[in-house]
Amino acid sequence: MSVVNLNLNNFPIVTVSTSYENLTEQQVEEYLSTMLEFYKNNQVKNIVVIYEISILKAIDAKSRIKIGEWLKINSQTIKSAVKGVCYVQKNAFQKLILQGIFSIKTPEWPHKVVTSLQEGIIWGKELINSVQ
């Protein structure tokens, strides 16, 4: 079973999810590698990526650092592919933590943290339809 599920049914809105509650270091590596390959695809431009991360429990510190480094290293690749990134987190505490992280280190692209996939899709459609 793949660690990353990419749903392209609403393209250019892409939903990214996993069916795992906890990710091992190797699974985090696979997740990041899959996403980098996706972002580097030449057909991937002006998309909105919705990370449906509600299933994930707390991520260990080593994996959080690895994700942070990956975002820093690949920020230009991501920035050239996306119009924005949305994170779906139903757990209020986890949502607050995520918003706190973004207040400290703001991504270089429009982003939003929401509590439902539907909210994320609405935001994504608004973002895609906006003139920039």
Sequence and secondary structure as in RCSB ss.txt:
>XXXX:A:sequence
MSVVNLNLNNFPIVTVSTSYENLTEQQVEEYLSTMLEFYKNNQVKNIVVIYEISILKAIDAKSRIKIGEWLKINS
QTIKSAVKGVCYVQKNAFQKLILQGIFSIKTPEWPHKVVTSLQEGIIWGKELINSVQ
>XXXX:A:secstr
  S EEEEEETTEEEEE S SS  HHHHHHHHHHHHHHHH TT  SEEEEEE TT     HHHHHHHHHHHHHTH
HHHHHHEEEEEEE  SHHHHHHHHHHHHHS  SS EEEESSHHHHHHHHHHHHHS  
